[in-house]
Amino acid sequence: MSPFDAARYARLLKGLEAIERPASDVFSRERMDSEAFAKAALELSARLAKLPRVDAVSQVAAVSDGNHLSIANEFGEAEGGVRYLRGQDINGAMMLDDRNPVFIPESEYDKLARSHIFRDDVLITIVGANTGQTALVDAAPEKLTANCKLGILRAKRGVIAPAYLHAFLAGRYGQSQVLSAKRGGGQMGLILPDLKALAIARFSEKFEARVAYVSILAHQTNRERQAHFGGVEAVLLTALGLGAWRAPESLSYVRQSSEAFSAARLDAEHFQEKFYSARQALLDAGAKRFVPLPELLIALTNGHTPLRHDLNVGDVPFLCAEHVTDFNMSYESDKRILLEHHHGELARTALRDGDVLFTIKGRVGNAAIAERVPGPVNINQDVGLLRFTDELPLWYIVAYLNCQFGKLQSEKMATGAINPFLGLFSIRQFEVPEFDRGVMEDIARRTQRFVSKTREASQRATQLLDAAKRAVEIAIEDSEAAALAYLDRVAPRVH
C-alpha cells in the first residue's frame, strides 16, 4: 500500500470503532459478529480477567429456563391459577411487574417442575429486545413459574448470596457480558450455555454480604413503593364505594343498530356488557353526569418522529409510550431530537408542567401528569398530550383514567387486537364522571399524596440498587476497601 493509499485508508477509518483480535479468540467464541467484540465490552472483560477470583454463573448457581411446552388455557383467571411470568414481566424495576399478570391452571404447573420459581431466585430475560433485564424474587407466592423467555438462576447455598448475584448481573459488568453474548438475527437472545458462562466477580464474604444487604434493602423499599401504589389505585374506588365492583363477562348481548352507527363501530368488542355496567355503577355511586372530554380540554394532540432523524442525536429527550406508566413518567430517555425539532415542527407537543401524557399505542390508557419538567422534553406518536381546563380537579381526572373504570373506557375505544391503538378521535369520545365537588377534590388530594409517597420510595429503591451495583464496580476497578467506604457514605447500615 502506497503512503497515499495508507493516508486515504486512515481517513476513511477515522471515527470508526475498530479493534484487532487474534483469530483464535474469534474461533473460540464461535462468533464473528461485531457485537461479540465491542471495544467497551472487551475492556470490561479484561478487567474482570485480572481479578484474583472470577466464577462462571454455572459454578455459583443452578441454571434453567421457563416452559417450552404449549400450555392449554394459558391465560386464565387469578382465582385458582398459578402466576405465569413472561419476558415483559421483568422490566428492570427490581421486582416482578404486576400490572398485567397471567395465570395457568394448577394442573399445568405440576407438569413444569424444571421451571418452578422460588424465593431468592434470580430471573433474567433471555429472549427479545429486553434481553438482560433482571429481577430478584425477594417475595413470591407459594407457586410461580415462567415461559421460555426467562432464565432462572438458583444460587447455590453457601456459595454466593442471591442478592449479590443479582446486583452483579444488573450492573455494568454483568450487562456488558449479556450484550456481547446475545445471538440471533430477527430475534436476539441469550442461549443457556452462554448464560452459564457469564463471569461473576468474587470478593470476600464480608464485601459480598454488604452488597447483598444494600440490594435487599432496595427491594424492601421497592415493596413499600408497591404498597403505596396499591393505595393510589384504591383511592377513587374506595371513595366511591366501588372497591368490590367487578366487570361482568357476558357471553352475549343485544345492542340497537343506532348505537353502532353513532359509534361508527361494528366490532362486538366495543359493545360488551361490562362497559355499560361500569357506566351504571358510576351513576349508582352518585355521578351527576358524564362530561365529554373535549369540554375539559384546552388541547389534545400527539407527537411524531422527525423524518430521517437519527434518534441517537440531539439534546431533547424524546418520550415514548414506554416512558409513561400510571401516574408516573420518566424523563430518562435514550432517544433524542434536536432543539430545532422541539421549537419547530414539534412545538405543539413541547412538554410543560401540568400536561397529561396518555399512552395511545400498545399498552394504552396509562396517564401521568408532567411535574418539574427538567427542560426541553417532547413526545413521539405513541403518546397523546392533553392540556386540561380547571373545570374538574386534574388529579381526580388522572385518578379516574388510571382506575379500572377509566381502563375499561380505554379498552372500549381502542382498535386493534394484537397491538391496541387509541386514535385522537377515539380519545375525544371519552367521558369523565362528575361527582360532588368535595368528593372529587378529596380524591384528587389523596391521590396526589399517595403518588408522592410512591415516587419517594421508588427513588430511594433505585438509589440503593444503584449503590450496590456501583460498589461492585469500585471493588473491581479499585479495591474492596474503597467500595465499602463508598457504601458507608451512600447507604449506611440501618440498625
C-alpha positions in Angstrom: 0.0 0.0 0.0 1.5 3.4 -1.0 1.8 6.2 1.5 -1.1 8.0 -0.3 -3.3 4.9 -0.1 -2.5 4.4 3.6 -3.4 8.0 4.4 -6.6 7.8 2.5 -7.5 4.5 4.3 -6.8 6.1 7.7 -9.1 9.0 6.8 -11.9 6.6 5.9 -11.5 4.7 9.2 -11.3 7.8 11.3 -14.1 7.9 13.9 -14.9 4.2 13.5 -14.6 1.8 16.4 -12.1 -0.8 15.1 -10.1 -3.4 17.0 -7.8 -6.3 16.2 -8.4 -9.7 17.8 -6.5 -13.0 17.4 -8.2 -15.5 15.1 -8.1 -18.0 18.0 -10.3 -15.6 20.0 -12.9 -15.5 17.2 -12.9 -19.2 16.7 -13.1 -20.0 20.5 -16.2 -17.9 20.8 -17.7 -19.3 17.6 -18.8 -15.8 16.8 -17.8 -13.3 14.0 -20.3 -10.5 14.7 -19.2 -7.1 15.9 -21.4 -7.2 19.0 -19.4 -10.1 20.4 -16.2 -8.0 20.2 -17.4 -4.5 21.1 -14.4 -2.4 22.4 -16.1 -1.3 25.6 -17.2 -4.8 26.5 -13.7 -6.3 25.8 -12.2 -3.6 28.1 -14.6 -4.6 30.9 -13.9 -8.3 30.3 -10.2 -7.7 30.5 -10.6 -6.0 33.9 -12.6 -9.0 35.2 -9.9 -11.3 33.9 -7.3 -9.6 36.1 -9.2 -10.3 39.4 -7.9 -12.9 41.8 -11.2 -14.8 41.6 -13.9 -15.0 38.9 -16.5 -17.7 38.8 -18.8 -18.7 36.0 -22.6 -18.5 36.6 -22.7 -22.3 36.4 -20.3 -22.5 39.3 -22.4 -20.4 41.6 -26.0 -21.2 40.5 -28.2 -23.9 39.0 -29.5 -22.6 35.7 -32.6 -23.4 33.8 -35.2 -21.6 31.7 -39.0 -21.5 31.6 -41.5 -23.7 30.0 -41.1 -24.7 26.3 -44.3 -26.7 26.1 -47.6 -25.4 24.7 -49.9 -24.8 27.6 -53.6 -25.1 27.2 -55.7 -22.3 28.7 -52.5 -20.4 29.3 -54.1 -17.1 30.2 -56.6 -17.9 32.9 -58.1 -16.1 35.8 -56.1 -15.4 39.0 -58.5 -17.4 41.2 -57.3 -21.0 41.4 -54.5 -20.3 38.9 -50.7 -20.1 39.1 -48.8 -16.9 38.1 -47.1 -17.4 34.8 -44.2 -15.0 34.2 -43.2 -13.7 30.7 -40.4 -11.6 29.4 -42.4 -8.4 29.8 -43.0 -9.1 33.5 -39.3 -8.3 34.1 -38.8 -4.7 33.3 -35.8 -3.5 35.2 -37.8 -2.4 38.2 -36.0 -4.9 40.5 -39.2 -6.9 41.1 -41.9 -8.5 39.0 -44.2 -6.2 37.1 -47.7 -7.0 38.4 -49.6 -4.7 36.1 -50.7 -7.3 33.6 -50.4 -10.8 35.2 -51.4 -14.0 33.5 -52.1 -17.4 35.1 -52.2 -21.1 34.1 -54.2 -23.9 35.7 -52.5 -25.6 38.7 -52.7 -28.9 36.8 -50.4 -27.4 34.1 -48.0 -26.1 36.8 -47.5 -29.5 38.2 -46.0 -30.7 34.9 -43.4 -28.0 34.8 -41.0 -28.9 37.7 -37.9 -27.7 36.0 -39.3 -24.2 35.6 -40.8 -23.7 39.1 -39.6 -20.4 40.7 -39.0 -19.8 44.3 -38.0 -17.0 46.6 -34.3 -15.8 46.2 -34.2 -17.0 42.5 -32.7 -14.5 40.1 -34.6 -14.1 36.9 -33.1 -12.8 33.6 -34.8 -12.2 30.3 -33.1 -14.3 27.6 -35.3 -13.6 24.5 -36.3 -10.4 22.8 -35.4 -6.7 22.8 -35.2 -6.5 26.6 -32.7 -9.4 26.9 -30.7 -9.0 30.1 -33.4 -7.4 32.3 -33.1 -8.9 35.8 -35.2 -9.4 38.9 -34.6 -10.9 42.3 -37.6 -12.9 43.6 -37.5 -11.5 47.1 -41.0 -12.4 47.9 -43.1 -14.9 45.9 -46.5 -16.6 46.0 -46.4 -20.3 47.0 -46.4 -21.3 43.3 -44.7 -19.4 40.5 -43.5 -20.4 37.0 -42.4 -18.9 33.7 -42.2 -19.3 30.0 -39.1 -19.9 28.0 -38.2 -16.2 27.6 -36.8 -16.2 31.2 -33.7 -17.7 32.6 -33.9 -19.0 36.2 -30.7 -18.8 38.3 -30.9 -20.5 41.7 -27.8 -19.5 43.8 -26.0 -22.5 45.4 -26.5 -22.3 49.2 -23.3 -21.2 50.9 -21.6 -20.3 47.7 -23.0 -16.9 46.8 -25.7 -14.6 48.1 -28.6 -14.4 45.7 -28.8 -10.6 46.1 -25.1 -10.2 45.3 -25.6 -12.3 42.2 -28.5 -10.1 41.1 -26.6 -6.9 41.8 -23.6 -8.0 39.7 -25.8 -9.2 36.7 -27.8 -6.0 36.9 -24.7 -3.8 36.9 -22.3 -2.6 34.2 -20.1 -5.7 34.2 -23.0 -8.1 34.0 -24.9 -6.2 31.4 -21.9 -5.8 29.2 -21.4 -9.5 29.1 -25.0 -10.1 28.2 -24.8 -7.6 25.4 -21.7 -9.4 24.0 -23.3 -12.8 24.4 -26.6 -12.1 22.7 -27.1 -14.0 19.4 -29.6 -14.1 16.6 -30.9 -12.1 13.7 -34.6 -11.2 13.8 -35.0 -12.4 17.4 -32.0 -11.7 19.6 -31.4 -13.8 22.7 -29.2 -15.5 25.2 -28.7 -19.3 24.9 -28.3 -21.2 28.2 -24.7 -22.2 27.6 -23.8 -18.6 27.2 -25.8 -17.6 30.3 -23.9 -20.3 32.3 -20.6 -19.0 31.0 -21.1 -15.4 32.2 -18.3 -14.4 34.6 -19.1 -13.3 38.1 -16.5 -11.2 40.1 -15.9 -12.7 43.5 -14.7 -11.0 46.6 -14.6 -11.6 50.4 -17.7 -12.9 52.1 -17.9 -9.7 54.1 -18.0 -7.5 51.0 -20.5 -9.6 49.1 -22.7 -9.7 52.2 -22.6 -5.9 52.4 -23.6 -5.5 48.7 -26.3 -8.1 49.2 -27.6 -6.2 52.2 -27.9 -3.0 50.2 -29.6 -4.8 47.4 -32.1 -6.4 49.7 -32.8 -3.0 51.3 -33.5 -1.7 47.8 -36.0 -4.5 47.2 -37.7 -3.9 50.6 -38.0 -0.2 49.7 -39.4 -1.1 46.3 -42.0 -3.2 48.1 -43.0 -0.2 50.1 -43.5 1.6 46.7 -45.8 -1.2 45.6 -47.8 -0.8 48.8 -48.2 2.9 48.3 -49.1 2.3 44.7 -51.8 -0.1 45.8 -53.1 2.8 47.9 -53.2 5.1 44.9 -55.2 2.6 42.9 -57.7 2.2 45.7 -58.3 5.9 46.5 -61.0 6.6 43.9 -62.8 3.2 44.1 -62.9 3.4 47.9 -64.2 6.9 48.0 -67.0 6.0 45.6 -67.8 2.7 47.4 -66.8 0.7 44.3 -63.9 -1.3 45.7 -65.7 -4.6 45.3 -67.2 -3.9 41.9 -66.2 -6.4 39.2 -66.9 -6.2 35.5 -69.4 -8.8 34.2 -68.3 -11.1 31.4 -71.5 -11.8 29.5 -71.3 -14.2 26.6 -74.0 -12.5 24.6 -75.7 -9.1 24.5 -78.0 -7.1 22.2 -77.5 -3.5 21.0 -79.5 -1.2 18.9 -78.3 -0.5 15.3 -78.4 3.2 16.1 -75.7 2.6 18.7 -73.4 1.0 16.1 -74.0 3.8 13.6 -73.4 6.6 16.2 -70.2 4.9 17.4 -69.0 4.2 13.8 -68.0 0.7 15.1 -69.3 -2.8 14.1 -67.0 -4.9 16.2 -68.7 -6.8 19.1 -65.8 -6.0 21.5 -66.9 -2.3 21.5 -70.4 -3.1 22.8 -69.6 -5.6 25.6 -71.9 -5.6 28.6 -69.1 -4.7 31.0 -68.8 -1.2 29.5 -72.5 -0.5 30.1 -72.4 -2.0 33.5 -69.4 0.2 34.5 -71.3 3.3 33.5 -74.3 2.3 35.5 -72.2 1.5 38.6 -70.7 5.1 38.4 -74.3 6.5 38.2 -75.4 4.4 41.2 -72.3 5.7 43.1 -73.6 9.3 42.7 -72.2 10.5 39.3 -74.2 13.7 38.4 -73.3 13.5 34.7 -70.6 12.3 32.3 -68.6 15.2 31.0 -67.4 14.8 27.4 -63.6 15.0 27.4 -63.5 17.9 24.8 -65.3 20.1 27.3 -62.4 19.7 29.7 -59.6 20.2 27.2 -57.6 23.1 26.0 -55.6 21.0 23.7 -55.3 17.4 22.5 -52.5 16.2 20.2 -49.7 13.7 19.8 -46.2 13.9 18.6 -44.4 12.3 15.6 -40.9 11.2 14.9 -39.0 13.7 12.7 -38.4 12.3 9.2 -34.9 10.7 8.7 -33.7 11.8 12.1 -31.3 9.6 14.0 -32.8 9.4 17.5 -29.3 8.9 19.0 -28.6 12.5 18.1 -29.9 15.6 19.9 -30.3 17.4 23.2 -34.0 17.0 23.8 -35.3 13.8 25.5 -37.9 12.1 23.3 -40.5 10.2 25.3 -42.4 7.1 24.0 -45.2 5.0 25.5 -42.6 3.0 27.5 -41.8 6.2 29.5 -45.4 6.7 30.7 -47.0 4.4 33.3 -50.0 5.0 35.6 -49.3 8.3 37.4 -45.6 8.4 36.5 -43.4 9.4 33.6 -39.7 9.1 33.2 -37.7 11.8 31.5 -34.7 9.5 31.2 -34.9 8.5 27.5 -32.1 7.3 25.3 -34.0 8.7 22.3 -33.2 12.3 21.4 -34.4 15.0 19.0 -32.9 18.4 18.0 -33.8 21.7 19.5 -34.9 22.8 16.1 -37.4 20.0 16.0 -38.6 20.9 19.6 -39.1 24.5 18.7 -40.3 23.9 15.2 -42.4 21.0 13.9 -42.9 19.6 17.4 -43.6 22.8 19.2 -47.2 21.9 19.9 -46.0 18.8 22.0 -43.3 20.6 23.9 -44.0 19.3 27.4 -44.8 21.7 30.2 -45.8 21.3 33.8 -49.4 20.3 34.2 -49.7 18.5 30.9 -51.1 15.0 31.0 -49.5 12.3 28.9 -51.7 9.4 27.8 -50.4 6.2 26.1 -52.2 5.5 22.8 -50.4 2.5 21.4 -49.5 -0.9 22.8 -50.3 -0.7 26.5 -52.9 2.0 26.0 -54.6 4.1 28.7 -51.6 5.0 31.1 -52.0 8.6 32.3 -49.5 10.7 34.1 -49.1 14.4 35.0 -45.9 16.2 34.0 -44.3 17.8 37.0 -41.0 19.6 37.4 -40.2 19.1 33.7 -36.4 19.3 33.7 -36.1 21.3 30.5 -37.0 20.8 26.8 -38.8 17.4 26.5 -41.0 16.1 23.7 -43.1 13.1 22.8 -43.5 10.7 19.8 -46.6 9.4 18.0 -47.4 6.7 20.6 -48.2 9.3 23.3 -51.1 11.7 23.5 -50.7 15.1 25.2 -53.8 16.5 26.9 -54.0 20.0 28.4 -57.0 20.5 30.7 -59.0 23.4 31.9 -59.6 23.7 35.7 -63.3 22.7 35.4 -62.5 19.4 37.3 -59.6 18.7 39.6 -56.7 17.5 37.5 -55.6 14.8 39.9 -59.2 13.5 40.0 -59.3 13.2 36.2 -56.0 11.3 36.1 -57.1 9.1 39.0 -60.2 8.2 37.0 -58.3 7.5 33.8 -56.0 5.1 35.6 -58.7 3.3 37.7 -60.5 0.2 36.3 -63.4 2.3 35.1 -61.1 4.5 33.0 -59.2 1.5 31.8 -62.4 0.0 30.6 -63.1 3.1 28.6 -59.7 2.9 27.0 -60.4 -0.8 26.2 -63.7 0.1 24.7 -62.4 2.9 22.5 -59.2 1.1 21.4 -58.9 -0.6 18.0 -56.6 -3.5 17.1 -56.4 -6.8 18.9 -52.6 -7.6 18.7 -51.4 -4.0 19.1 -54.2 -1.8 20.6 -54.3 1.8 19.4 -56.3 4.8 20.6 -56.6 7.5 17.9 -57.2 11.1 18.9 -60.7 10.8 17.5 -61.4 7.9 19.9 -60.0 9.9 22.9 -62.4 12.7 22.1 -65.2 10.2 22.7 -64.1 9.7 26.4 -66.3 10.9 29.2 -65.4 11.7 32.8 -68.0 11.2 35.6 -68.7 14.3 37.6 -69.4 13.9 41.3 -69.9 16.4 44.1 -67.0 18.9 44.1 -65.9 17.9 47.6 -65.7 14.2 46.7 -63.6 14.9 43.6 -61.3 17.3 45.5 -60.8 14.7 48.3 -59.9 12.0 45.7 -57.5 14.4 44.0 -55.8 15.4 47.2 -55.4 11.8 48.5 -54.3 10.5 45.1 -51.6 13.2 44.9 -50.3 12.3 48.4 -50.1 8.6 47.6 -48.3 9.3 44.3 -45.8 11.5 46.2 -45.0 8.7 48.7 -44.7 6.2 45.8 -42.2 8.3 44.0 -40.1 8.9 47.1 -40.0 5.1 47.8 -39.2 4.4 44.1 -36.4 7.0 44.1 -34.9 5.6 47.3 -35.1 2.0 46.0 -33.3 3.0 42.7 -30.6 4.8 44.6 -30.0 1.8 46.8 -29.7 -0.7 43.9 -27.5 1.8 42.0 -25.3 1.9 45.1 -25.0 -1.9 45.2 -24.1 -2.0 41.6 -21.6 0.9 41.8 -19.9 -0.7 44.8 -19.2 -3.8 42.7 -17.7 -1.6 40.0 -15.5 0.2 42.6 -14.3 -3.1 44.0 -13.3 -4.3 40.5 -11.6 -1.1 39.5 -10.1 0.0 42.8 -10.5 -2.2 45.9 -12.9 -3.7 48.4 -11.9 -1.1 51.0 -12.8 1.7 48.6 -16.1 0.1 47.8 -17.0 -0.4 51.4 -16.1 3.2 52.2 -18.4 4.2 49.3 -21.3 2.2 50.7 -20.8 3.6 54.2 -21.3 7.1 52.7 -24.3 6.5 50.4 -26.0 3.5 52.1 -25.1 3.2 55.7 -26.4 0.2 57.6 -29.8 0.6 59.4 -29.6 -0.7 62.9 
